[in-house]
Amino acid sequence: LGSNFVYDLEIKGTKWIAGTEGGISISNDNGATFTNHDLSGMGGISPMRVLSVFSSGGVVFAGGSNGMYFSSDNGNNWTKQGPSGMSVGGTG
């Protein structure tokens, strides 16, 4: 995990998406292993605190300490949505 402090967890089958103190962490094997995404380089705070996560289809939404992000490829690549400096605490 990006951090041991998890704010939110979305579980869809074998896919786990965790919003953490250190970004977003995604597991495709029921939480056995995780790939971490700190969302740096997109106008975010590095690492960005992710307060909430939500997924629908192949789209993942993450709200955190510096705005809203989304991924249309199951969390592999991220795009910032909306203004910087805005904290988002709920996505779904």
Secondary structure, 3 states (H helix, E strand, C coil): CCCCCEEEEEEECCEEEEEECCEEEEECCCCCCCEEECCCCCCCCCCCCEEEEEEECCEEEEEECCEEEEECCCCCCCEEECCCCCCCCCCC
